[in-house]
Amino acid sequence: MEFILNIHTSTETAVVNLCDDKYVLSSMHNTEPKQHAGFLHSAIQNLLEENSVEINQLKAIGVTIGPGSYTGIRVGLATAKGLCYALKIPMITMNTLEVMALTAINMVKNADCFYCPMLDARRMEVYTGVYTYYLKEVRAPEAIILNKNSFSEIADRMKMIIFGNGSEKFKNFNPDLNASFIDCDAISDASFAIMSANKYNEKLFADIAYAEPLYLKDFYSNVNK
């Protein structure tokens, strides 16, 4: 029997789960963003041991590549690459916003809405995108500075469902916007498993050597002088 291991460390809540096709066998979460690196490797080991799965039974590694925390993205992607190289198995990369959107879609179950995840990117900036019920892009993932006119044209076309830890910034900008705000900040294990399994079945594998983080804006690092 073979399994998919999924890794998500690009937001405040890290998720690692072990899946048999689209079904989650077991999962572990971490809500301390600065501890994702330490959590990740022990979580993988614990999941395998608890489910009596040998590491060579993994058939693929799924990983979110951003947007989100720069450090978290690098931690998850580096781990996925290392495992895939060592085990000679494919790597499946996923856009964090798409997995968030699928989580909200499975929660709301309304095909007559657009789904808009928002991840906090500090100050009045968010990482965001807009998707249909069938995960088709209405607005491609981007980093934007919110204002009262953000998304007005899209909301005029159809009601929007807005969610994520960046959505609070936008709630009071335009009270007349055709939108509902829901509490859906973290990705669900089920949505994560479904997306990675679908990509595996369609053989949508990433090039392990050239796969890069999806930052959506330039990475800046403070250098001590």
C-alpha positions, 0 to 999 in steps of 0.5 A: 500500500502506498501513501501521500504525505502532505506538508503545509507550513506557509501560514500560522497553522502548520498541517502535516497529514498522511493520506490514502488516496483522498482519505486522511489517515492521520494529521498533526497541526502546529499553531506556533508559527516560529516553531514550524521548523522544529515541529515538521520533522518530528510530526512526519516521523510520528505520523509514519510510526503511529500508522505503521507506515514505512517511509518507502511506502510514500508515493508522493509528497504534497507541499504548499509553496505559498504565498504566506510566511517566507520562512515557513514556505522555505521550510516546507519546500526544502523538506519536501524536496529532500524527501522526494530526492531521497525516495525518488518519488514525485513532488506535488506543489499547491498554491496556499490560496487555492487550498484555502479556497477549496476549504471554504468551498467545502464549508459553504457549498454554494456554487453561486459565489466567488471565493476570495481567500486573504492572507495577511501580508502586513499593514494594509496589504494581503495576498489574495485571489478570487476563485469560482466554486470549481476553483477556476481563477477569476483573479490571479493570486497577487499581493495588493494594498486594500482600499474601498474599491477593491473587488467592487467590479467582481462583487457586482458580478456575483456575491463574494465569500471572503475569508482568511486572516487578512480579511478582517482588514477589509471588513469595514472598507465597503459595507455595501459590498456584495460579500459575506465574511466567514471564519475560515482561516486555516486549511482543512485536512480534507481539502489538502488531501483532495487537492494533492490526490487529484494532482497525483492522479492527473500526474501534475508533478513539479520539477523538484530541482526547479520548483520555487516558492510562490512569494508574490512579492519580493523577499526582504531581509534585515541585515545587521550593520 
